Amino acid sequence: MEEDLTGKVFGNFTVVGINRRHSRGNSWLCRCICGKELVLATVYIVGNKTRRPNKSCGCTEYKYDGKVQEHFRIYSIWHNLVGRCYKSERKNYERFGGKGVYVCDEWKDDFIPFLNWSLENGYSEELTLMRVDIKKPYEPDNCKWSDDCSKAQNKGILRNNKTGKTGVGKRKDGTFIAYIQRNYKNRRLGVFNTLEEAITARERAEEEFKRNGTL
């Protein structure tokens, strides 16, 4: 017997009640956040291994005068960044909202300001959104469109990093290795007996890149 979905919320849908019981799967009367009601089979509501669940009746595509449909990739990026900062059920919430990362008021509740900023500040299909300073929020003065390599360079310390310094790792024999990546180039800085030596090598390489723009 299928679980009773009545009253539960899935995306923008609230399940009003059972529409029809069937041995091959029930159908349910659902109400979208826009007020429209429609009948959906269970698989369309909860999804399965081969099908993603429906999130709305389609109204979100036209919510901003058709801008969502016209610029769907930018909308998806905006929707996801707001989600990871404010929706605790998201897998990456712990790394963003859980650490106090937030979205400025201008962007948080309205897609259009984010869309306009994106189109006026170098957006293109091959770029991704990054924060210039990962300690600051998502806001116009702290964001830019960048290639994946540059975004990777700007990430915080990885979870498996045991040294507390980006670009410095500890080896099984107790020594430390330092490395740096810039502009799609990787440079190994050497193996050191102490953590302090490895950190110094990394910081010198960072300063060299700032001065010369090359490794």
Buried (B, 14 or more C-beta within 10 A) or exposed (E): EEEEBEEBEBBBBBBBEBBEEEEEEBBBBBBBBEEBEBEBBBEBBBEEEEEEBBBBBEBBBEBBEEBBBEBEEBBEBBBBBBBBBBEEEBEEBEBBBEEEBBBBEEBBEEBEBBBEBBEEEEBEEEBEBBBEEEEBBBBBEBBBBBBEEBBEBBEEEEEEBEBEBBBBBBEEEEBBBBBBEBEEEEBEBEBBEEBEBBBBBBBEBBEBBEEEEEB
